[in-house]
Structures are given as C-alpha cells and as structure tokens.
Amino acid sequence: MSSSPKTVVIIGAGPAGLMAAQRLARAGLAVTVHEKMPTVGRKFLMAGRGGLNLTHSEDLAAFKGRYAEAGARLGPLLDAFPPEALIAWAADLGQETFTGSSGRVFPRAMKASPLLRAWLARLETLGVTIRTRSEWLGWDASGGLRFRSAGGETVETPDAAVLALGGASWARLGSDGGWAPWLAEKGVSLTPFKPSNSGFTVAWSDIFRDRFAGQPLKSVALTFADRTVKGDAMVARYGLEGGAVYALSPVLREAILATGSATLTIDLRPAMTRQQLTARLHRGEKGQSVATRLRKLIHLSPAEANLLREGHGVDLPLDPGALASRIKAVPLTLTDVAPIDRAISTAGGVTLDAVDQHLMLTALPGVFVAGEMLDWEAPTGGYLLQACFATGLAAAEGVLSSLS
Ligand SMILES: Cc1cc2nc3c(=O)[nH]c(=O)nc-3n(C[C@H](O)[C@H](O)[C@H](O)COP(=O)(O)OP(=O)(O)OC[C@H]3O[C@@H](n4cnc5c(N)ncnc54)[C@H](O)[C@@H]3O)c2cc1C
C-alpha cells in the first residue's frame, strides 16, 4: 500500500516560491502555493518590463561578492544554483538567454511573460496546486497556517511550509512586508526594512524639475565617499534614480540615515580628463556664451547643462579650466532616500542568523524562508533574481531533507 505524499504549503508565488514549488513537486510531494494577489508573479512580470535581467555572467567569486556580508551565507546556495544553472533552467522552459555587453543576462524575449507562462505550465504538469486570492494571515493558536479567500477562512497544517512572501516595496504588486509582525511574535529575528536599489530625493529648482524629469544622464560617473560608479542615472521629479544611483544606494542610504543628507559628485564626462575638456573649451569663440560652449564644444544635453547650474549655481565661469572642473564634479545634495515603496528591492527582513543552512527558521522548525524576505541586498544586474531562485531551491532542498 503506497502512503500519501507529504504535503508542503508555499506562501508567495514570486520567483522564490515558484522555484521551491518546482523542486518539491518534482520530488513527488503534494505542493500547494498560496498567493494573495489575483495572479502570480506580479513583481517578476514588472522586472520583465526592464528586459528581465535574470543573472550576470561575471565569474562566480566576483558574483558572490555582490551580496556584501550576506555573501558568506548565500555563497554555498549560489554554488548549488549558480548563474549557469539558472540559464539552463530558463532554456529548459524554452527561453534562450543572451549576455549583453555589460555582462548582464536576459531572456531573448526581453520580458518575463513567456518564461512565466512556460513555468506555470510546467508546474501544472508536475501537479502543483496554485491558489490565488488566498492570503496568509499568520498562525492560529495551535500553529496552523491561516488563510483568507473568497470562500472564507481556512487553516492548513502541512508537513512543511516555505514562506516566500517577498520584500517590502511595490506593495501594489503584493509584496508589502505585512508578514513581519507575525514572524516577530514567533520569536524570529528581523531587521527593519530599508529601501535598496532606490532613488534619492533632491531639492530641484521648479524649472529643472518641470523641464527635465524623466530625462537620462547617460554614461556619467557618480562618486560618494571613496566609491565611484559609472553608468546611467535618471532625473525624476522627486530626485535622482537609475542603475548608477542604485549601485551606490546602500552607502548613500546609510550616510543619509546617519547625518540627514549626502552629497553625491557627478562627473558628466568621465571619458575625458579635465585637461581634455579645458582644451576643448579653449576653442570657444569670443562672445560665445557658456551655454553655447557647453552645447557645441562638450555636447552636453540640456539636462546635463542645467544640472551643472543646479549643482554649482546659475553663474558658471567662462574660464575654460574652471568650467572643466565644474563639469567633472557637480555636487548634488541628496536630502532623503526615496519612499521604500518605490525601491527596486528592500534590505531587512528575516535575519540570516534566524535560519539554519537549509533556510529553516530555528524558532519554527518545519518552516523555511526564501527570496527577498531574507535580509540580504545586492545591486541590480541580475543578482536579485539569482538569489531569489537560489534560496527558493535551497529551501526546497531543506524541506526534502527535513522530511526524509
Ligand atoms: C521595477 C522592478 C524591476 C526589477 N527588475 C529586476 C531585474 O531586472 N533583475 C533582478 O534580478 N531583479 C529585479 N527586480 C527585483 C525582483 O523582481 C525581486 O527581487 C523578486 O521578484 C523577489 O522575489 P521573491 O519571490 O522573493 O518575492 P516577490 O516576487 O515579491 O513575490 C512574493 C509574493 O508573495 C505574495 N505575498 C505577500 N504576502 C502574502 C500573503 N500574506 N499571503 C499570500 N501571498 C503573499 C506577493 O503577492 C508576491 O506575489 C525588480 C524589481 C522591481 C520592482
């Protein structure tokens, strides 16, 4: 007589939860995924709007270094599910990938929907049950998992549970961090959520904000403290955002939390030295205004030229050397971190000390945690999704070893 399979409840149908579901169903367990939103993977689909940067092609040691102190704990999980494994997984779902010039890896389709569709079809084949509009409400007095759906409240007592509830940004996509108090009540150690890969507020002049919000600053270099990042930034109505800003966001955030503001230095022409810029500016004709010289000789965009005035004041020097110095170092005061709900990802959540090497909560045996709800952060570049997939898989492996 064959015994019925062990049951696992996974809460949260983002990349971490669905990856855990795939592994557990493949091992023959009865898997039910609960998702409170009407459809699954909403943040994953949103990530797809930017092309879906799945992972990065740099060597694994450098890759692991992107997770700062959390790298020591995540390292073995990334060894078990490295970028090549993620690329192979996507290919197995019919989604070939390519590596862009920056080393970032994207699906050829440059969006998430075909991958998600194929993934859901695979999960269905494996027998995974997905319950949407089923919101987890924490635990009842006897340790059962409470859910609310259109049919009312139910309680589940599976053999194991995987929490993959996401971080605390873009609440409208489902990840609102509402789970934190329930885990805290159970004695799970948590750190407060903080925006990661987020923009920063700048007190733009009204004219600059109205004219240039939404315009990019291409191939600039941003410096804060001893760190310089080259890349693109984007002027937003509230301040500054974009890849190069996100890369500096942990240090900028901590500086703002400590002192109330941070001054970023922007080099508008990092590919040219101050001397080269000075030589170009010397070609200016007599009577030519600063604005004309910046446009004709340095090819600054209107947004860049006006950013110079935001940082240095409206009266820019005509002297070529002095003007070149200003182009190389535009000071910009960041007055605050943008609201957490706008952040690409969040730091904080369940501390890595609260879980064992299989991502099981030591305070709650049989309950595993995966994805962004764990306290780690990494820059954009595919590091976020890679860690979500790797932790989803690791939690599933943990479930399997705990139930064997
Ligand atoms: C605009 C944007 C672009 C991004 N682009 C990239 C990118 O290109 N590359 C990259 O690596 N990363 C990117 N990210 C980050 C990436 O999408 C996230 O890190 C990733 O989706 C987190 O996966 P997760 O499974 O941990 O959580 P999520 O994807 O947030 O999924 C968690 C799920 O849990 C559900 N849930 C929450 N609470 C409950 C509850 N009480 N009951 C039931 N269900 C619940 C939520 O509805 C949600 O569906 C981007 C993020 C954003 C916002």
The ligand as a MOL file (V3000), in Angstrom:
LIG
                    3D

  0  0  0     0  0            999 V3000
M  V30 BEGIN CTAB
M  V30 COUNTS 53 58 0 0 0
M  V30 BEGIN ATOM
M  V30 1 C 10.5670 47.5900 -11.1870 0
M  V30 2 C 11.3820 46.3950 -10.7730 0
M  V30 3 C 12.3170 45.8600 -11.6530 0
M  V30 4 C 13.1040 44.7850 -11.2500 0
M  V30 5 N 13.9970 44.2680 -12.1410 0
M  V30 6 C 14.8000 43.2410 -11.7630 0
M  V30 7 C 15.7260 42.6650 -12.6700 0
M  V30 8 O 15.7550 43.0090 -13.8650 0
M  V30 9 N 16.5590 41.6930 -12.2150 0
M  V30 10 C 16.5170 41.2500 -10.9170 0
M  V30 11 O 17.3220 40.4000 -10.5470 0
M  V30 12 N 15.5890 41.7140 -10.0580 0
M  V30 13 C 14.7390 42.7010 -10.4480 0
M  V30 14 N 13.7960 43.1730 -9.5820 0
M  V30 15 C 13.6820 42.5570 -8.2300 0
M  V30 16 C 12.9350 41.2170 -8.2710 0
M  V30 17 O 11.7530 41.3360 -9.0510 0
M  V30 18 C 12.6040 40.7810 -6.8370 0
M  V30 19 O 13.7890 40.7580 -6.0710 0
M  V30 20 C 11.9510 39.4040 -6.8260 0
M  V30 21 O 10.7170 39.4200 -7.5160 0
M  V30 22 C 11.7110 38.9240 -5.3990 0
M  V30 23 O 11.2330 37.6180 -5.4980 0
M  V30 24 P 10.5010 36.9080 -4.2780 0
M  V30 25 O 9.9790 35.6210 -4.8020 0
M  V30 26 O 11.3570 36.9040 -3.0850 0
M  V30 27 O 9.2760 37.8920 -3.9260 0
M  V30 28 P 8.1380 38.5300 -4.8290 0
M  V30 29 O 8.4410 38.4410 -6.2500 0
M  V30 30 O 7.9170 39.8720 -4.2310 0
M  V30 31 O 6.8990 37.5820 -4.5410 0
M  V30 32 C 6.3170 37.4810 -3.2550 0
M  V30 33 C 4.8600 37.0670 -3.4340 0
M  V30 34 O 4.3000 36.8510 -2.1260 0
M  V30 35 C 2.9560 37.3020 -2.1800 0
M  V30 36 N 2.5020 37.5790 -0.8110 0
M  V30 37 C 2.9580 38.5240 0.0380 0
M  V30 38 N 2.2780 38.4770 1.2000 0
M  V30 39 C 1.3830 37.4520 1.0810 0
M  V30 40 C 0.4150 36.8930 1.9640 0
M  V30 41 N 0.2090 37.3670 3.2120 0
M  V30 42 N -0.3240 35.8430 1.5380 0
M  V30 43 C -0.1370 35.3260 0.2790 0
M  V30 44 N 0.7650 35.8250 -0.6030 0
M  V30 45 C 1.5310 36.8690 -0.1950 0
M  V30 46 C 3.0290 38.5490 -3.0220 0
M  V30 47 O 1.7720 38.9150 -3.5450 0
M  V30 48 C 4.0260 38.1510 -4.0960 0
M  V30 49 O 3.4030 37.6200 -5.2460 0
M  V30 50 C 12.9620 44.2320 -9.9600 0
M  V30 51 C 12.0110 44.7510 -9.0880 0
M  V30 52 C 11.2080 45.8140 -9.4860 0
M  V30 53 C 10.1870 46.3630 -8.5300 0
M  V30 END ATOM
M  V30 BEGIN BOND
M  V30 1 1 1 2
M  V30 2 1 2 3
M  V30 3 2 2 52
M  V30 4 2 3 4
M  V30 5 1 4 5
M  V30 6 1 4 50
M  V30 7 2 5 6
M  V30 8 1 6 7
M  V30 9 1 6 13
M  V30 10 2 7 8
M  V30 11 1 7 9
M  V30 12 1 9 10
M  V30 13 2 10 11
M  V30 14 1 10 12
M  V30 15 2 12 13
M  V30 16 1 13 14
M  V30 17 1 14 15
M  V30 18 1 14 50
M  V30 19 1 15 16
M  V30 20 1 16 17
M  V30 21 1 16 18
M  V30 22 1 18 19
M  V30 23 1 18 20
M  V30 24 1 20 21
M  V30 25 1 20 22
M  V30 26 1 22 23
M  V30 27 1 23 24
M  V30 28 2 24 25
M  V30 29 1 24 26
M  V30 30 1 24 27
M  V30 31 1 27 28
M  V30 32 2 28 29
M  V30 33 1 28 30
M  V30 34 1 28 31
M  V30 35 1 31 32
M  V30 36 1 32 33
M  V30 37 1 33 34
M  V30 38 1 33 48
M  V30 39 1 34 35
M  V30 40 1 35 36
M  V30 41 1 35 46
M  V30 42 1 36 37
M  V30 43 1 36 45
M  V30 44 2 37 38
M  V30 45 1 38 39
M  V30 46 1 39 40
M  V30 47 2 39 45
M  V30 48 1 40 41
M  V30 49 2 40 42
M  V30 50 1 42 43
M  V30 51 2 43 44
M  V30 52 1 44 45
M  V30 53 1 46 47
M  V30 54 1 46 48
M  V30 55 1 48 49
M  V30 56 2 50 51
M  V30 57 1 51 52
M  V30 58 1 52 53
M  V30 END BOND
M  V30 END CTAB
M  END
